[in-house]
Every structure is written in C-alpha cells, then in structure tokens.
Amino acid sequence: MKINWIRSPKKIVKESIFLIVMFCGVLSFAQNDKTSDKPNIILFLVDDMGLMDTSVPFIANKSGEPVKYPLNDYYRTPNMEKLAAQGIRFTNFYAHSVCSPTRVSIMTGQNSARHRTTNWIKSENNNKTPYGPPNWNWTGLDKESVTLPGLLKLKGYRTIHVGKAHFAPFEYEGADPLNLGFDINIAGSSIGQPGSYYGVDGFGNLGGNESRAVPGLKKYWGKEVFLTEALTQEANEAITQAAKDGKPFYLYMSHYAVHTPFQSDSRFADHYQNSGKDRRAQAYATLIEGIDKSLGDIVRHVRKLGLGENTIIMFMGDNGSDAPLKNPDGYGSSAPLKGKKGKHWEGGMRVPFIAAWVKPNKGSALQKALPIPGGTVQKQMGTVIDLFPTLINIAEVSAPDGYALDGFDLNKQLRGNKNKSRKESFLNHFPHEHRTDYFTSLVKDGCKVVYHYQINGNPRYELFNLNQDPFETTNLANTKPAVLKEMIANLINQLKDKNALYPEKNGSALEVIMP
C-alpha cells in the first residue's frame, strides 16, 4: 500500500530549520534510513580467526545443515549469531593459510600464486625462508598496484582503513595504506601483530614491544582501554564523518585481534574462568568476544546514523585458527577440522564468512538489487579472492582492461542461489617454510590434493575426498592413483596459468612432478 504523506505547518517549519542547519554545515542524523544510490560497504576482517572460533556453527552435514561442535559452545559471539540470522553464512569459505597472502588477495582479487606474496611479510627483511623463491613478492603492494579501495575511491567512496595493514615491509610504499587507495588510515602500518593490546602500554609504545607498536592512537595511551575497543571507537568516528560529508564509505575494519600476544581482555575474563582451559586459551576467548562486541557496536552505530538499509557488511577471518588449545594431535584449535593456521589441512584455510545488510528491508531499492535472505546457509564454495570482483560490482566500478582477476562475483550466492558458472576450486600455494613446509594444495569439486615439494627426498602426495571425508582422516593417494594424477595435472595447470614461482634448491626451481 502506498501512503501519501501530507505536510502539516509544523512539518514545514521543521524542514525550514533543517535546511538552515544544513546550510551552516551541521548534519543532524534522523532515525530513519537515508537513501543513497551507492551502498556503504564494511569488510570486517579478523586476524587468525578460524572456522571454529565462534558460537556460530559453520561446518555443515551432508544435508547442508550447520552442526554444532564443542568449540562452538566454548566461544561467545552473540553478535555474529545475530548477523548470521539476518544474512547468509558460507560453510565452505577459503582463505590462504597465512595472513599477508590473503590480505593482498583481498586488495587485488588475485590468487597468491599470481600476485606472488606467498608468505607472510616480515617488516624488516625478505622472509623467503631457506628454499623459497628468491624473487617472490616480499615487498607486497605499492602505489602502482590496482587495489579495491583505489577503485572504490574513483567511484566517490570515502575509503577508510582501520587496524592491521601488513601489506609491505618497513620503508616501502605499501606499508602506508594511504598509498594504496585509502583516504584515511587509522593504526595501520607494516606490522602484523600489536606490541600490546593494552592502552596502559600505549599498545606497545610505552615500554612494551616497540618494534611492533601500533601507530597513532596516542589519545588512548596510558588509559584502561583495550586495542579492539579503541579501533572500534575510531571506526565509528570515521563512519560518522563520512555520513556528515555525504560520502558513501568503504570501511576496511581490520582488527589486530585475535593474533598473538594472547592478552586477556578484562571485560570478558570472568566468562571463561571456570571453563577448564588454561590461561592462554581463556585469553584467546576474551579476544574473540571482544571482536564480537566490536561487530555489534559498529552495526548499532551504523543503524543509529540511519545508514543501515544501504550498508552491506561482510565478516570473515584471514586464515585458519591459531587458538592456543592444547591437544596431542596438534590441531585441536580447529576440531573437528584437521590443521590450523599455516597448515595444509582444512583447518588452516577454512574461515568464517557472513554477509548481511546492516538493517534488512525488502523494500529498500539497494536491497532489491541484491537481496540477502536472512538465516540462509550457502554451502557452495566461496573464497577471499571473490571479494574484489563482488564489491566492485556492487559499487558499479570496473577493473582496468586486461587486469587478471581470479575470483568470482558472489552476487548469485549471496542471494542463496548456486552459481552454476563458477569453478569450484581453490589453489593455496606456499613455496616457503612454516608449519607445513613447501607445499601446494588444490581443492576442486569436493576433492583435495596436496603436493609436498622434494626439498629432502622424494615429493609426497596427499589426496582426500572432502565430500565423504571432510576431516581428512584417510589419504587416498596410494589407493586412487587415477584421481591423484588428474588432480595433480589440474594443480600444475593452475600454477602455470598464474605464472607461479616454485621453491628452489641449488639454483633450480622444484616444479611439481607427476606421480
């Protein structure tokens, strides 16, 4: 039913006052949502948050229904639960197994094998490790890089970076997000972890870990404030200013949490004292709950400003969990998934992903263009590489002609549908030494192969049927030789397509050998 509103004399007076206030340059926010032809975008990225670090179940059974496991009952994330209830969660969302490759992929829309930042960036020097490719992209992004915020800025967006950057080493252009298309940089630099989460330590600037001190935020130094909270307050202030200036905004809300150091957030410590877990595991849980509070605070702030109906938010982690949970199998942090951050198993690469409109309204013009059904579960694969093409399409901006994009637009999947034209594959290329050394993995159509390069001895192969064995209990490499050869051939083709670099030994590249 269409309602024709009739303006009363009192209403006309109010409108006149409002126009005067606007003329003076002061914007008074109303409770009703403000319309815009461009959606605001929030990418809420959590460092080292794996698939099981939440009370929201992300592992689905064969029927596609999410199933709760013990870790889901340990963590408290009510705001994630609310976001999942009003939007869509992906049960098979992949990231690279360590942070910098994922973060550069988000910025570029390219697989790490193509952009060649295949290891985490060390701020001081080349982190290639002993047999890593000498010319891997250890310097990360620079002013000439095509980036997501750079393209959104061209479309009139206020581009806001808050928190961890980790795009380049010290003294290189990409260390400063302002060189990468962001209008505003709050607390972002080369560092990948904070010197301290505590304001009393100046977040590392006041006698803490100065080499990893969080830049800026000086007004919080010496105060009883947690880093997650300080970043949230700063993000909300930046959103407010963008709204006052009448600018659509892209907020890259990139928390340092839940990365080490595992320092307890006192606001939530009481919730875990009787959990039976040790001090570090309890501290980790407080970091998770602090992230969840930040999510809720930002959502409520956007709604308060009347921007909820035209703001889309995407919540995700950047690699598998690094939770300090003791377990003799070495991968308890992601149980029942196998592996954790840096590992080649699913626990190292599967991450939470939720997308929703901040204030769902089926009558909103923007939401009609991209309806996201509430409480929906999407079991088709999604990846971090998909964010770039998805968000530039939402903002109606294009990548430069000839630019190589490896991801897929998630538009159909965000509606709860299956994208029949997308390829169900994800390549994770790690030609370096870490928790799993020198490997490449490929997930394709429910099958997974892992190639371990022949640094010492012969190469090794692992093969899993993820549809039947999602927790990777049985290596089929010896019993399914035809499938193994087919998957390795696909892996080789994808590496060649992306001009990947390989580990090197005695000056020679160790390319993949067919079984």
N, C-alpha and C positions, 0 to 999 in steps of 0.2 A: 504494500500500500504506500503510495506517495503522499507525503504530508506537505502542504503548502503553509509555510510559516508566515504569519503576519506580524510586522514590526510595530510595536507599541511606541508612543512618545518616549517612554523611559528607555526603551531599547535604542532609539535613535540617539539619545543623549549619551548613553554608554558607548555607542560606536564613535561618536564625536570625540569623546575623551580618549578612547583607544587610539584614534588617528593622531591626536595631539601627542600622546605618549610615544607612538611610533616615530613621529616627526622629530622628537627630541632624542631619538636613538636608543630608547629603552624598551625592551620587549617584555611584555607581561605574559607569562605562559598560562594558557587555559587548560582545563582538564580534558576537553575534547581533543581528539587527534587532529593534527594538522596534516593537510593533504600535500603531496609532493609528486611530481612526475618522475622522480628518481628515488628508489628505495635506499634508505640508510643500510649500511652493512656492518655487522660486527663479527669478526672472526676471533673467537675466544679460544686461545691455544694454551694448553697446559704442558709444561716441560716434564717429560718422563712419566706421564700418566698413561698406564696401560689399560687393557680392556677390563680387568677385574678390580681396578682401584675405585670402585663406585658401588652404591647400593642399587643402581640400575642394571638389570641383567642384560648383557649383550650377546651371550652365547645362546644360540637357538638350537632346538632339537630338529629332527628330520622333517617335522611338520611346519617348521619356521617359527615356532613359539619360543620366546625367550625363557630360559631356565635359570633359576637362582642356584648359586653355589655358596659355600661357606664364606668366601671373601666378600660377597655381596651383602652379607649380614654383618660383617665387621665394620664396613665403612658407612658413614652418614653423609648422604648427599641429597637432601630433600629438594633442593632447587633443581638439580639435574633430573630428579623424578618428575617435577612439575614441567620442566622443559620437554621431556620425552612424552608426557601426557598431552601436551598441546602441539607437538610436532612429530617428526619422524626420526627413528633411530636406525642406524645401519649395523647389522650383525657381522658383516664381512668387510670392514673398512681397513685398508692397509696403509702403512707409512714405512719409510725406510727405518732401518734398525737402530740408527743413531741420529742425533738431532740436526746437525748442520745440513746433511743431505736432504732431509725432509723440509727444512726451513727454506733452503734455496729452491726446492721443487715447488713449494707454495708460491714463492715470489715469481717463478719463471714458467710454471706449467710444464716443466721438462723432467724426465726421469734423471736420477743422479748419474746414470751411465752416460747420458748425453751432456749434462752441464758439468760433469766431472768433479764436482765437490762430493767425493765419495766417502770421505771420513769426516769426523768432527774437526772443526777448525781450532787449531791451537793458536792462541793470541800472539805468542812470541816467535814461533818458527814453524817450519814445514813438518807436519805431522804425518808424513807418508808411511812411517814405520819401515822396518828393515828391507822388505821386498816389495813395498808399494811402488806404483808407477811414479817415476821422478817428476813427470810433468802433469800430475793430477792437479786439479784446480784448488790448491790450498789457499789462494788469496781471495777466493769467493767472488762476490758481486762487486761491481764498480759503477761509476756514473754512466757508462755506456750500456749497461745491462738493460734489457727490456724487463720491466717489473710490473707486477699487478698494481701497486699503488701509483706507479708512474702513469699507467694507462687510465686509471680512475681519476687521477688529478687532471688529466687532459679533458675529462668529461665534466669537470666542475666540482668534483668531490673534495672536501676537506679530508686529507689523509693523515691519520693520527697513529703514531707508533707509541705504545706504552709497554715497558718491561724489557724482556730479554730480546736482543737482536741476534748477535752471534753470526753475522753474515760475512765477516772478513777479519783478518788479524789486525793488531795494533798498527797504526801508521798507514793503513791502507784506506782507500776511499770508502769502501763498503762498511767500514767499522761504524760510520755515522749514518744512521737511517735517512738523514736529510739529503744525502747524496743518492738515495735510491728511490726517490719519488714521494717521500713523506714530507708533508708540510710541518708537522710537529713531531718532535722526538722527546719522549719522557723516559729517562733512565735506561736508554738503550746504547750499547757500545759493543766492543769486540767480545766481551766476557761471556762465558756460557753458564756461569753459576755465580751466586752472590757471595761476597765476603762474609756477610752475615744477614740474617733476616730481621735483626733487631734494630729498631731505631736508636736505642741507647748506645749501640755500637756505630751509629751512623751508617748502617748497612755495609760495614767494612771500612769506613773512612776514619773511624776513631779508635785506632789501635787494634783493629781486627785484622782481617786478611786484605791488606791494602791493594795487593795485586789483582784482586777480584772485587774491589769495592764498587758498589753500584753508583754510577754518576748521578749528579743532581740530587734532588730530594732533600736539600740541605735544611729546609724548614722543619723536617722531621727528626733531624739529628739530636740525639740526647733525650728523645721522648720515648715513652712507653707505647710504641706503635709498631705493629708487625709490617714487614715489607708488602705482603699481599694486600693489606688494608690501605697502605699509603698509595700503592699503584691504583687501587680501585677508586680512591678519592680523586686522584689526579685524572683518571679516565673520565669520571663523571663530570669534572670541571671542564674538560676538553669538549665533551658532548654538549654541555650547556652553552659553551661559547660558540660552537658551530651552529647550534639552533638560533642563538641570538643574531648571528651573522647571516642567517637564512641560507646556510650551506648544507647540502646533503653530505653525510660523512661516511668514511670508511675507517673503522676502528680496528686496528690490529692489536688486540688485547693479549699480549704475550707474557704470561706470568713466568717468573723465575721458579716458583714452586711448581712441581714438588721435587726439584733437583736437590742433591746434597748442597750444603750440610743439612742433616736431618735435625733441625732445631724445633723444639716444641712451640706451638702457638698456644699460649696460656689460656686463650679464650675458650679452647675446646679440650684442654688436657684432662679434665675430670671425666669426660665421656669414655676414656679408654683405660683408666687406672685399674679397673677390675677385669680387663679383657684377657688376662693371662699371657699377653705378649710382652716382649722385653721393651726397654725404654726407647730404643731407636724405632721399633715398629709402631709404638704409640705416638712418637713424634711425627712419624710419616703420616699417620692417620689424621693428626691435627692439621697438617699441611693440606691434606685432601679436603677436610671440612672447611678450612679457610678459603680454598679455591671455590668451593660450592657457595659459601656466603658471598664471595665477590660476584659470582654469577647472579645470584639473587638480587644483590644491591644494584648492579648495573641494569638488570631488567626492570626493577621497580623505578629506578631513576628515569629511564627512557619512557616508561609509561607515564610517570608524573609530568614529564615535559610535554606529553601529548603526542609522542612520536612513535608509539608502539605499533600502530597499524601499518606504518610504512617503514618499519625496521625489521630486517631479517637477521637472525643470529645463528651462527654455526659454532658448535662446541666440539673440541677434539683434543687428542693428545698427539705428541710429535713422534713418539716411538714407544716400544714396549715398556712395561713397568720396570722400575728399579727399586721396588719396595724391599726394605731390609728384613725380609721374613726368613727365619731360619727353617731350612728344610734339607734333609740329607740328599735329595735328588738334585738340588741346585737350581730348581726352577719353581719353588713354592710361591714366589711373588705373583705368578700368573695362573696358578692352579684353578681349573684342571688343564689349562693350556700348558704346553711344554715350552720352556725357554723364557727369557727376559730380555731387557734392553741389551743390544749388542749381539744377541744370539741369532742363529739362523732358523730357529723354530718359530712357530706361530706366535708364541708369547713375546717374541722380540719385535714383531711387525704389526700385529693387530691392535688397533686403538679404538677408543670410544668416539663415536660421531653422532651428533644430534643436530638437526636443523629445524627451525621453527620461526614463525612470525612472533615478535615480542608480544603483540596483542592480537590474537586471531580474530578476524572479522570477515566472514564470507562476502559481505557487501563492499569491502574495500576494493577499489579499482586495481591496485597493485597486487592484492592477494588473488583477485580473479585471474590475473595474468599468470600467477604462479601459486596455485592453491596447494597448501601443505596440509594433508589430513591429519588431525590430531590422533595421538596414540597409535600411530602406524609403525610397523616394523618392516624394514626393507632388507631382504636377505641377499639381493644381488650385490655383487662386488662394487665397492667404491674405493677411491684412493686419494691420497693427498695431491696427486698430480691433476685430479679432476677439479680442484678448487679454482684454479686460474681460469680455465675456459667457462666454468659455471658462473663465476662472479662477473667476468667481463660481459658475458651475455645478459646477465641480469641488469647490468648498468648500461647496456646497449653501446658498448665500445668494442673495437676490433683490435686484434694483434696486428703488427706490421705484416705486410705482404711477404710471403716466403718464410715467415717465422715458424720454426718447428715446434708444434705442440704435441705432447704425448698423451694428454689426458682427454677425458670425455665430459661433455656437458651433462650435469646431473639433473637437468630440468625434469625429464620424464620420471626419474627415480624419486625425486623429491615429492612428486605427486602421488607416490605409492605404486607406480607402474614399473614394469620391466622395460629397460631399453634394449630391444632386440638387436640393435645395430652395434652395440658396444662389444669390444673384445673383453672376455673375462680373464684377463691376465695381468700379473704384476711382477715386474723384474726388480730384484734387490741385488745390487752389485756392490760387493765390499772387498776390493783388492788390497786390503790392509790387515794389520794385526790388531786384534782386540779380544773380546770374549770368545768369539769364534773367528779364527784367523783365515783370511784369504778365501772367500767363498762367493759364489753367485747362486741365487735361488730364483726359481720361476714358479709362480702359481698360475695354472692355466686350466680353466674348465673343471675345477674340483680336483685337479691332480697337482702335485708339487714335487719338483726335483731340486736337489741341492748338489752343486758341484764344488768340491774342495780341491783347490789347486795343489799341484805336486811340488810344494816347497821342499819337503823332505820325503822321498819315496814316491810312490805312485799316487795318482789322483784318486779321490774317493767319491762315491756317489750315494745319495740317499733319495728314495722315491716313496711318496706317501699318497694314498687315496684319501683325500680330506673329506669326501662325502661319506665314506664308510668308517674312516679312522681320523676324526677331527683332532684328536690329541696326539697324533703321530707316534703311536706305540709300535708300529710294525714297518720296518724298512723293506720295501718290495724290490729293491734294486737287483737282487740276485734271482728273484722268482718271476719277475715281469720284464725280461730283457728287451722285448719289442717296444713296450711302453717307455722304458728307460731311454732307448735310442731315439724314439720320437720326441720325447721331452727335451733331451739334450740338444737335438737338432733345432728345436724351437728356441731354446736358450741361446744357442750360437747365433742364430739368425737375428734375434733381438739385440744381442750385443753388437753385431756388425752394423745393424740398421742405425744404432745410436753412436757409432764410432767410439766404442768403449775402449778404455785403457786397461791393460792387464798387469798383474804382478810381474816383476822382473827378477831374474836370477842370473848372475854373471853376465849382465848386459843384454839378456834375451827375454822377450816377452813370453810369459807362460800362458798361451792361449788354451782354450778348452779342448780337451781330447775326447773324441767319441769313445764310448765303451765298446 
